[in-house]
Amino acid sequence: FDMFDFVQERPQDFLFLEHANAAKILSPDQQAVADEYIEDIGALLKRGVDDGTLAPLDTELLSLLLVAPARQLARSAVISERSINPEIISQTFDRVWLSIANSKS
């Protein structure tokens, strides 16, 4: 939820973080902080898989399924210069959850 809230509240910042990481423009210290966040997210996803909350998928795929819709929402908001409708955020999260949740839980 927090990531989607961040996308809704600060779409340009979200896109900057994505771009800065992909473009390799962060200083070594900044990259270390970003890498730590990435590791924390990966560990969180792994715990979700291990405890049965999340589908038994590779954590990189789970991350992609979470981040790609958030990235697209942020991009659309920045391009259109309009805020993201909270209902769209909620619907997107619900649909993403269906794709990553363990259907047995």
Long-range contacts (C-beta under 8 A, 24 or more apart in sequence): 1-93, 3-66, 3-67, 3-70, 4-70, 4-73, 4-89, 4-92, 4-93, 5-89, 7-70, 7-73, 7-74, 7-77, 7-84, 7-89, 8-73, 8-77, 8-83, 8-84, 8-86, 8-89, 11-73, 11-74, 11-75, 11-77, 11-78, 11-84, 12-74, 12-78, 14-70, 14-71, 14-74, 15-71, 15-74, 15-75, 15-78, 18-67, 18-71, 52-102, 52-104, 52-105, 53-101, 53-102, 53-105, 54-100, 54-101, 54-102, 55-99, 55-100, 55-101, 55-102, 55-103, 56-102, 57-100, 62-100, 65-96, 65-99, 65-100, 66-96, 66-100, 69-95, 69-96
